[in-house]
Amino acid sequence: MSAIGIFGGTFDPIHHGHLRSALELGELLGLSRVHMIPCHIPPHREQPGASAADRLAMLRLAVEGSELLIADDRELQRPEASYTVDTLRDFARTHPQQRRVLFIGVDAFAAFTRWHEWQTILEMADLAIMDRPGAVLSAPSQALLDEREVDVLPDDGSTGRIIRRRLTQLDISSTVIRATLAAGGNVRYLLPPAVRDYLQTRQLYRSASEIH
Ligand code: ATP
């Protein structure tokens, strides 16, 4: 049974930290595909962000030509923000023959035990935790990791195992990219050229004073 990677994020915008991590981890784990899934932006998140259509368009540009990474818009197809557990259920329906490995940055994993139905997530997938510069684990997540960490993910029908990898560390965040653009700064080499061209053409993340 082959396995797929599931990498969700706001991707506002997608950058080389996401892309390089997705590629390295997918190759390391021998996955057939890594599905990159933009989520709805919850209303409490910092604004301005790009629209769902723009975030998806940038993701598509970023993964164009990759045999491993694919842009997957299944969460944006739904009217509201999706819980990860529901996305996994959707994969069980669309990809019944494939094991699921959920990619999570260590900063996001720190809150994992507060996620909706997190125990069910562990019944439906394995987790792959990606180290990220400066991010540390919370005590509950560390305890979960201690209980479930493995070195390899054998194809024996189990789920709920956790693998943690230190990939190439790129200290890039969408927050800093948005702030740089809002201040009129240069984001070259932080994200793919096609994404940079797109956000410049559409004047995304620019402060209102600059646009008018
Ligand atoms: P923001 O700054 O807007 O919070 P972000 O750069 O953290 O955005 P997200 O789209 O929120 O990006 O992240 C999606 C996933 O990618 C999360 O699991 C996050 O931990 C991981 N991730 C983001 N940036 C990096 C990076 N530079 N290295 C490794 N993992 C990353």
Boltz pocket constraint, residues with backbone or C-beta under 6 A from the ligand:
constraints:
  - pocket:
      binder: B
      contacts: [[A, 8], [A, 9], [A, 10], [A, 11], [A, 12], [A, 13], [A, 16], [A, 17], [A, 18], [A, 21], [A, 103], [A, 104], [A, 105], [A, 106], [A, 107], [A, 108], [A, 130], [A, 131], [A, 132], [A, 133], [A, 168], [A, 170], [A, 171], [A, 172], [A, 173], [A, 174], [A, 175], [A, 176]]
      max_distance: 6.0
